[in-house]
């Protein structure tokens, strides 16, 4: 493939957004990061509120797991066709993002006003659809505009989620001292409904940037889509991402119950401990993303996943008091950092024109694999103890690290060479 002088110059100017002005690129990453923070604020708040939901509907741990299973299943069913649809409707990404934000608010309003468990599940399903669809064009846009620092950009996008994850448990735990869980969610739901109009105004042109395809003989969207979906390396990364997703959803679903039921924490203490897990990630996530851009994905991911497995085993043995705080902080150094790097590894392989298809396929398998994990963890918690959940999650991390070691991932620098 030929490279023009301009291409070579662009390749060296790796710090600037690709295909757009620096100022516009900064608006894109700031806006998408802020929106991501709103989504995670709500989702993380709901995890903190799960012990109240469990009590309100008289649920077992398996019943609590069923809520997360619904979320993962719906998300998985939406993301593959959603990714293909988002690629086909690229010019309308701004409208898609705005509708996702509005739908997110409607879903939480239904959850907050739910009078039965069935209605709550409907609200959770709507929330899952909106959140999953938001991530596809958001991450694909960042992947395109920042193709030379892909993991760094995706990690900064992750920071928005991390900030929401870190602050919301503390705020929600505090509000529980004054308001019921239904009232908190109903008040929160108003925010995305209003913000959806701002989202459309800011991002109405986000998908209209012209794309240069990397393959000269396969420049059509449909051909590139078929090529991506037949790539065994993409599916290998997807399998690892799915196993990682199983570990992630099992742990965050039951940590709040562990803090309340097993350790007897107050609402505020529960929120503070849950927030600590993520607060560390605000610093570590962009650093890990930058490091993976510099030295390679596997050199960051494999040691990180092994480290998480060891830390989780220690949580099972020493998961209370001061040691709990230290172990949660250690867990936070990588617990939220690995997914953006796995996503970047997949996007290193494909062209920008099918980025949302790739993300959809990645998320589809990840969510479907994750769907049963909360049920499995719920059975372990109900019949044994939370220690068995910790060991289960630790084992999943080890399996993911082993499978990742077998994959011939492309170096991040290939994205610089291959997208011009």
C-alpha positions in Angstrom: 0.0 0.0 0.0 1.3 3.4 -1.0 1.9 6.2 1.5 1.9 9.8 0.6 4.1 12.4 2.2 1.1 13.7 4.1 0.5 10.2 5.4 4.0 9.9 6.7 3.8 13.3 8.4 0.6 12.2 10.0 2.2 9.0 11.2 4.8 11.0 13.0 2.3 13.4 14.5 0.8 10.7 16.6 -0.4 12.9 19.4 -3.0 14.7 17.4 -6.5 13.5 16.7 -6.8 11.7 13.3 -9.0 13.2 10.6 -10.1 16.3 12.6 -8.8 19.5 14.2 -7.1 19.3 17.6 -9.8 21.5 19.2 -12.7 19.5 17.8 -11.0 16.3 18.8 -10.7 17.6 22.4 -14.4 18.4 22.4 -15.2 14.9 21.2 -13.1 13.2 23.8 -14.3 15.5 26.6 -18.0 15.2 25.6 -17.9 11.4 25.2 -15.9 11.0 28.4 -18.5 13.1 30.3 -21.4 11.2 28.8 -19.7 7.9 29.8 -19.5 9.2 33.3 -23.2 9.7 33.5 -23.9 6.2 32.3 -21.5 4.7 34.9 -22.8 7.0 37.7 -26.3 5.4 37.4 -25.1 1.9 36.9 -22.7 1.9 39.8 -25.3 3.6 42.0 -27.7 0.7 41.2 -25.1 -1.8 42.3 -24.8 0.0 45.6 -28.6 0.0 45.9 -28.9 -3.7 45.2 -29.1 -4.7 48.9 -32.2 -2.4 49.2 -33.7 -3.9 46.0 -33.0 -7.4 47.4 -34.9 -6.5 50.6 -37.8 -4.7 48.8 -38.6 -7.7 46.5 -37.4 -10.4 49.0 -34.8 -11.8 46.6 -32.3 -14.6 47.2 -28.7 -14.1 46.0 -29.6 -15.9 42.8 -32.5 -13.5 42.3 -30.0 -10.6 42.7 -27.8 -12.3 40.2 -30.8 -12.6 37.8 -30.9 -8.8 37.6 -27.3 -8.6 36.4 -28.0 -11.6 34.1 -30.9 -9.7 32.5 -28.6 -6.7 31.9 -25.8 -8.8 30.4 -28.2 -10.9 28.2 -30.0 -7.9 26.7 -26.8 -6.0 26.2 -25.3 -9.0 24.3 -28.4 -9.5 22.1 -28.3 -5.8 21.2 -24.6 -5.2 20.5 -24.0 -7.4 17.5 -26.9 -6.2 15.3 -26.4 -2.8 17.0 -22.8 -2.6 15.9 -23.7 -3.5 12.3 -26.5 -1.0 12.3 -24.4 1.8 13.8 -21.8 1.3 11.0 -24.5 1.5 8.4 -26.0 4.6 10.0 -22.6 6.2 10.7 -23.8 9.7 9.5 -26.5 9.6 12.2 -24.2 8.8 15.2 -25.2 12.1 16.9 -28.9 11.2 16.9 -28.1 7.6 18.1 -26.1 9.0 21.0 -28.9 11.4 21.9 -31.6 8.7 21.8 -29.4 6.4 23.9 -29.0 9.1 26.6 -32.8 9.8 26.6 -33.6 6.1 26.7 -31.2 5.7 29.6 -33.2 8.2 31.6 -36.5 6.5 30.7 -35.2 3.1 31.8 -34.1 4.3 35.2 -37.4 6.1 35.7 -39.2 2.8 35.2 -36.8 1.1 37.6 -37.3 3.8 40.2 -41.1 3.6 39.9 -41.3 -0.2 39.6 -44.1 -1.8 41.7 -43.1 -5.4 40.8 -39.9 -7.3 40.0 -41.1 -7.8 36.4 -41.4 -4.1 35.8 -38.0 -3.5 37.4 -36.6 -6.1 34.9 -38.2 -4.2 32.0 -36.5 -1.0 33.2 -33.2 -2.7 33.5 -33.6 -4.1 29.9 -34.2 -0.6 28.5 -31.2 0.7 30.5 -29.1 -2.1 29.0 -30.1 -1.3 25.5 -29.3 2.4 25.8 -26.0 1.9 27.5 -24.8 -0.8 25.0 -25.7 1.3 22.0 -24.0 4.4 23.4 -20.7 2.7 23.7 -20.5 1.5 20.1 -20.4 4.8 18.2 -18.6 6.5 21.1 -15.6 4.1 21.2 -15.5 3.8 17.4 -15.3 7.5 17.0 -12.5 7.7 19.5 -10.7 4.8 17.8 -10.9 6.7 14.4 -10.0 10.2 15.6 -7.2 8.9 17.8 -6.0 6.0 15.8 -2.3 6.5 16.8 -3.0 6.6 20.6 -6.0 4.2 20.5 -5.7 2.6 24.0 -4.8 6.0 25.5 -8.0 7.6 24.1 -10.2 4.7 25.1 -8.7 4.7 28.5 -9.5 8.4 28.9 -13.0 7.6 27.8 -12.8 5.0 30.6 -11.8 7.7 33.1 -15.2 9.3 32.7 -16.8 6.0 33.7 -14.3 5.6 36.5 -15.1 9.1 37.9 -18.8 8.2 37.9 -18.1 4.8 39.4 -15.9 6.3 42.2 -18.1 9.3 43.2 -21.6 7.8 42.8 -21.3 5.0 45.5 -20.4 7.6 48.1 -23.1 10.1 47.1 -25.7 7.4 46.7 -24.7 5.8 50.1 -25.1 9.3 51.7 -28.5 9.9 50.0 -29.7 6.6 51.4 -29.7 8.2 54.8 -32.4 10.6 53.7 -34.2 9.0 50.7 -35.5 5.6 49.6 -33.8 3.8 46.7 -36.8 4.4 44.4 -36.7 8.2 45.1 -32.9 8.3 44.4 -33.2 6.6 41.0 -36.3 8.7 40.0 -34.4 11.9 40.8 -31.3 10.7 38.9 -33.4 9.8 35.9 -34.2 13.4 35.1 -30.6 14.2 34.3 -30.1 12.2 31.1 -33.5 13.2 29.8 -32.4 16.8 29.8 -28.8 16.2 28.7 -30.0 14.2 25.6 -30.7 17.5 23.8 -27.2 18.8 24.5 -25.7 15.5 23.3 -27.4 15.8 19.9 -26.2 19.4 19.5 -22.6 18.6 20.4 -22.3 15.3 18.4 -24.6 15.9 15.4 -21.6 15.8 13.0 -19.5 13.2 14.9 -20.0 10.4 12.3 -19.6 12.5 9.2 -15.7 12.4 9.0 -14.5 10.8 5.8 -12.8 7.4 6.3 -9.9 6.0 4.3 -10.1 2.3 4.2 -6.9 0.3 4.8 -7.5 -2.4 2.3 -7.5 -1.3 -1.3 -9.2 -4.3 -2.7 -11.9 -4.5 0.0 -13.1 -0.9 0.4 -16.8 -1.6 0.8 -18.4 -1.8 4.2 -20.0 -5.2 3.6 -16.8 -6.8 2.5 -14.9 -5.4 5.5 -17.6 -6.6 7.8 -17.4 -10.1 6.5 -13.6 -10.1 6.7 -13.7 -8.9 10.4 -16.3 -11.5 11.4 -14.2 -14.3 9.9 -11.0 -13.2 11.6 -10.0 -15.9 14.3 -7.8 -13.4 16.2 -10.8 -11.1 16.7 -12.8 -14.0 18.1 -9.9 -15.0 20.3 -9.7 -11.5 21.8 -13.5 -11.6 22.2 -13.4 -14.9 24.1 -10.8 -13.4 26.5 -12.9 -10.3 26.9 -16.0 -12.5 27.6 -14.2 -14.4 30.4 -13.0 -11.1 31.8 -16.6 -9.9 31.7 -17.7 -13.0 33.6 -15.3 -12.2 36.4 -16.1 -8.5 36.4 -19.9 -8.8 36.6 -19.8 -11.6 39.2 -17.7 -9.5 41.6 -19.4 -6.1 41.3 -22.9 -7.7 41.6 -22.2 -9.2 45.0 -19.6 -6.9 46.7 -22.3 -4.6 48.0 -24.1 -7.5 49.6 -20.9 -8.8 51.0 -20.2 -5.4 52.6 -23.7 -5.2 54.1 -24.7 -8.8 54.9 -21.3 -10.2 55.8 -19.4 -7.2 57.2 -22.3 -5.2 58.6 -21.3 -1.9 56.9 -23.5 1.2 57.0 -24.8 2.6 53.8 -22.1 5.3 53.6 -19.3 2.9 54.4 -20.6 0.5 51.8 -20.6 3.3 49.2 -17.1 4.5 50.2 -15.6 1.0 50.0 -17.2 0.3 46.7 -16.0 3.7 45.4 -12.5 3.0 46.5 -12.3 0.1 44.1 -12.8 2.5 41.2 -11.1 5.6 42.5 -7.7 4.0 42.1 -8.6 3.3 38.5 -8.9 7.0 37.7 -5.2 7.2 37.9 -4.2 3.7 36.7 -6.5 3.3 33.7 -5.0 6.0 31.4 -1.5 5.0 32.6 -2.1 1.4 31.7 -3.6 2.4 28.3 -0.6 4.6 27.6 1.8 1.8 28.7 0.1 -0.7 26.4 0.4 1.8 23.4 4.1 1.9 24.1 5.2 -1.6 25.0 2.3 -3.8 23.7 -1.1 -5.1 24.8 0.0 -8.5 26.1 2.8 -7.2 28.2 0.3 -5.1 30.2 -2.8 -7.4 30.1 -1.3 -10.8 31.1 0.6 -9.6 34.3 -2.4 -7.4 35.2 -4.8 -10.3 35.0 -2.5 -12.6 37.1 -2.1 -9.8 39.6 -5.9 -9.5 39.9 -6.3 -13.2 40.5 -3.8 -13.2 43.3 -5.4 -10.1 44.9 -8.9 -11.8 44.7 -7.5 -14.9 46.5 -6.1 -12.6 49.2 -9.6 -11.0 49.5 -11.1 -14.4 50.3 -8.6 -14.9 53.0 -8.2 -11.4 54.5 -11.3 -9.5 53.2 -12.1 -7.4 56.2 -10.8 -4.4 58.3 -7.7 -2.5 57.2 -6.6 -5.4 54.9 -9.9 -5.1 53.0 -9.1 -1.4 52.2 -5.6 -2.2 51.0 -6.7 -5.1 48.9 -9.6 -3.1 47.3 -7.1 -0.4 46.4 -4.7 -3.0 44.9 -7.6 -4.5 43.0 -8.6 -1.1 41.6 -5.2 -0.7 39.9 -6.2 -3.0 37.1 -9.8 -4.1 37.6 -11.2 -1.3 35.3 -8.1 -0.9 33.1 -8.1 -4.2 31.2 -11.2 -3.8 29.1 -10.2 -0.6 27.2 -6.9 -2.3 26.3 -8.7 -5.5 25.1 -11.0 -3.2 23.0 -7.9 -1.4 21.6 -6.3 -4.8 20.8 -9.3 -5.7 18.6 -9.5 -2.3 17.0 -5.7 -2.5 16.1 -6.7 -5.2 13.6 -9.7 -3.7 11.8 -10.4 -0.6 9.7 -12.2 2.4 11.0 -15.1 1.7 8.7 -16.2 -1.4 10.6 -15.2 -0.3 14.1 -18.7 -0.5 15.5 -19.3 -3.9 13.9 -16.1 -5.1 15.6 -17.2 -3.6 19.0 -20.6 -5.1 18.5 -19.2 -8.6 17.9 -16.8 -8.1 20.9 -19.6 -7.0 23.2 -22.1 -9.6 21.9 -19.9 -12.6 23.0 -18.7 -10.8 26.1 -22.2 -10.1 27.4 -23.5 -13.5 26.5 -20.7 -15.2 28.3 -21.2 -12.9 31.2 -24.9 -13.5 31.4 -24.7 -16.7 33.4 -21.9 -15.6 35.7 -24.0 -13.7 38.2 -26.3 -16.7 38.6 -23.2 -19.0 39.2 -21.9 -16.5 41.7 -25.3 -16.3 43.4 -25.4 -20.0 43.8 -21.9 -20.0 45.3 -22.8 -17.2 47.7 -26.2 -18.7 48.7 -24.9 -22.2 49.3 -21.3 -21.5 50.5 -20.0 -18.0 51.1 -18.6 -14.9 49.3 -15.1 -16.5 49.6 -16.1 -19.0 46.9 -17.2 -16.0 44.7 -13.7 -14.5 45.1 -12.1 -17.8 44.2 -14.4 -18.2 41.2 -13.5 -14.7 39.9 -9.8 -15.4 40.5 -10.0 -18.6 38.5 -11.7 -16.8 35.6 -8.9 -14.2 35.5 -6.2 -16.9 35.3 -8.0 -18.6 32.5 -8.3 -15.3 30.6 -4.6 -14.6 31.1 -3.6 -18.1 29.8 -5.8 -17.8 26.7 -4.5 -14.3 26.0 -0.9 -15.7 26.1 -1.8 -17.9 23.1 -3.0 -15.1 20.9 -0.6 -13.5 18.4 -1.7 -9.9 19.0 -0.5 -7.2 16.6 1.7 -4.5 18.0 -0.1 -1.1 18.5 2.2 0.5 16.0 0.5 -1.5 13.2 -2.5 0.8 13.6 -0.3 3.8 12.6 0.9 2.0 9.5 -2.3 0.4 8.5 -4.8 3.2 8.7 -3.4 5.6 6.1 
